[in-house]
């Protein structure tokens, strides 16, 4: 696949147009999306619009699809190097959930360089994540000069992109994370919290993995005042509404995510100024949720196995 350094740079709008064309006309690219979502039959895109805006925000690509006898829509967020805007992933999920509530199949999909999605907590809000690199390989597989050029353009965009973690440091928020880490390290080692780096002003979601299986996390959403045991899409097992619940928890579903939610004290508007007591209370709840999972995981339902095309 050519990667000439004299190729022009593609920006997100250019990539949106390229993706729009490939989704409509390239079966291989459609298969990349179908595989990422675990769909059971070949996928066909009948329509794809750019920059669709509604009351909750903008969707980069809005595509109508058909798979087998099923029809639905994709809400696709394209990220090359920009950070997510506050609550942007949640708003994508809310749009998909609203469409699903009226009987329409809707999936929100993130497409980005592979490195963007590594360790990016926001990615779990999407039903699937598709890497630019996989799309480029699918385009290149057509084995024409035009396809090779377009695939090289897409890879060039990846190579030229900045780190997806460029932030404007917020000292008060960074200090809050450091305080949380010190308490977790000394008093709650089972949480397995890693030493934090500098944080931006919107960094209010603390994720603990402990020894939990893939796609299962404990999430302290500081501003919202709750700690969640979250079973994301493709988790190896999930509880149901009839499963035994942790003490004081409620059973919540959000799109494809199943959650045991425990309320903790909600901070003031100056949420970065958590007290030591608030930190210890939330961390104790987080540790209890990990322990609960360890005791009850054998009773949860295994995730269904899907046959892919």
Buried (B, 14 or more C-beta within 10 A) or exposed (E): BEEEEEBEEBEBEBBBEBBBEBBBEBBBBBBBBBBBBBBEBEBBBEEBEBEBEEEBBBBBBBBBBBBEEEEBBBBBBBBBBBBBEEBBBBBBBBBBBEBBEEEEBBBBBBBBBEBBBEEBBBBBBBBBBBBBBBBBBBBBBBEEEEBBBBBBBBBBBBEBBEEBBEBEEBEEBBBBBEBBBEBBBEEBEBBBBEEBEBBBBBBBEBBBBBEBEEBBBBBBBBEBBBBBBBBBBEBEBBBEEEBEBBEEBEBBEBBBBBBBBBEBEEBEEEBBEBEEEBBBBBBBBBBBBBEBBEEBBEEBEEBEEEEEE
